[in-house]
Amino acid sequence: MSGWSDTELERIGGSTELQVSSLRKDGSLRRFRTIWVVRAGDDLYVRSAYGTDNPWFRYATISGRGRIRADGIERDVDFVVPGDDVHPAVDAAYHAKYDRYGPQIVGTVVGAKAAPGTLRLVPSHTEKE
């Protein structure tokens, strides 16, 4: 079980863009960045379009925690590096959702070069509900 409700999976996974922010050491949030998000099965994934050196991605992997916003939903999340077995499904989800933007831009988030910049979004268990 992914920890996401069906409604969250549908709304976040169906949104064109997602805002992501990671936690600083003092617990405050960094500035939100707008990125693409996909749903593969019962999980949500994001990829860094410009590799693992992209600042938002580096901060997310260092802190491991942050917050997302999409389609009126805001949740604290853990950023988890997924296993290699998910990359074909994540690639397919990006193609299905974003190919309308053309191969040049979609090419930044699919394939072997994009795979290391993948994070699975997991709802934080520390969030107060």
N, C-alpha and C positions, 0 to 999 in steps of 0.2 A: 504494500500500500504506500502511495506516494505522500500522503498527508494532505493533499489538496482535495477540496470538495469538488463534486462534478461541476458546480456553478463556477468555481474559481478556474478550473481547467478550461472550461468553455470560454469564459470571458477573457482571461489572460491569454490563453493560447490562441484565441481568435482575434485579439487586438493586433493591429499592424505594428504598433510600437509599444515599448515598455520603458519606463524610467527606472534606472538602477543607481543605487548609492551604496557605498561600503562604509563600515564603521571605522572611525579613527581609534587610536589607542585609548583616548579619553572617553570613548563611548559616543561621541557626537558623530553625526552623519556627514560624509563628504557631499559635495554638490552632486545632484542627480544628473545622469547622462541618459540620453535617449538612444535606445538601440532596438534591434529586432529581437523577437522571441518566437520560439516554435514549441509546439507540443508534439511529443513522440510517445505514443501510448498514454500512460497516466503520469508522465513527467513533463516538466517544462525545462527548456534549455535556452541558453544564450551563447553567442560566440562573438569574440572580438574580431571585427572586420579588418583590423590592421595588425593582427598578430598579438603575441603575448607580451610585447613591450608597450602596448597601449596602456596609458596610465590607469584608466578605470579597471582594466583587467588585472593589472599588477596589484592594485590596492585591494580588489576583491579577493584575490588568491592569498594575499598576505593576511588580511583580517579574517577571511573565511565567513564573515557575517555582514549583513546589510539589510537594505529595505528595497522593495520594488513597488511600483505603482503602475497600474494599467486598467483601463475601462472602469474606473471608480473603485477599484480594489487596491488597498495598500496593505502589504504584509512584510513582516520581518522574515528574513530568509537566511539560510546557510548556503554558501557557495561551495559546491562539491565537484571535484574533478571526477568525471565519469570514467568508466572502463572503456577500452577501445571498441568493445562490441556494439556500442550505441551509435557510432559515427555513421554507418550507412543509413540508419533510420533518421538521424538528425539531418543528414544531407538531403534525404528525400523530402523531409518536412520543409526545409528551407526552399527547395525547388518548387514544391507544390504551392507554397504560400507566396513566394516572392519572385518567381521567374518573370512575372509581368513587368518587373523593373529592368529587365535586360541582363544578359550574361556578364557584362562587365562588373556590375555592382553585386550580383548574386555570387559571382566567382570569388568575391572576397570572403565569403562565409561558408563555402562548401569545398570539399576535397581534402586531400592529405595535408596541405599547408594550413588549412583552417582548423583542422581537428584539435591541435594542441590548445587552441584558444576557446575550448568548449567548457562551459560550466553548467551543471544541473542545479536548478533552483529548488531548494527543499524548505518548506515552511519551518520556521524556527520554533522549537519546543519551549523556548523561554518567553514567547509572546503572551501577553496578558489578553485573555479573551473575554 
